[in-house]
Amino acid sequence: MSELVEGRLVRIEARAFTVEIDGREVTCSLKPKLFTDDRRAKTPVAVGDRVRIRVEGERGVVEEVLPRRNALLRPGGRGKGEVQVTA
């Protein structure tokens, strides 16, 4: 089992999440558990987030989103207290 490495999310396109680690970009998917951690959030990650990923060959899996220091939020649109982190 490979170890977790820390990086910064730099791009989100459809279901591809690009994380920069030491000047190298790794295309990642998200661990499904991330979608259930914060039920108010529409998406569990935003560009600029610090994350921990497990690299598997040329790709990776985002295993953990580290605490944010700040965020730009907007209402999630479902009217149930849901928010969307835009950056």
Buried (B, 14 or more C-beta within 10 A) or exposed (E): EEEBBEBBBEEBEEEEBBBEBEEEEBEBBBBEEBEEEBEEBBBBBBBBBBBBBBBEEEEBBBBBBEEEEEEEEEEBEEEEEBBBBEE
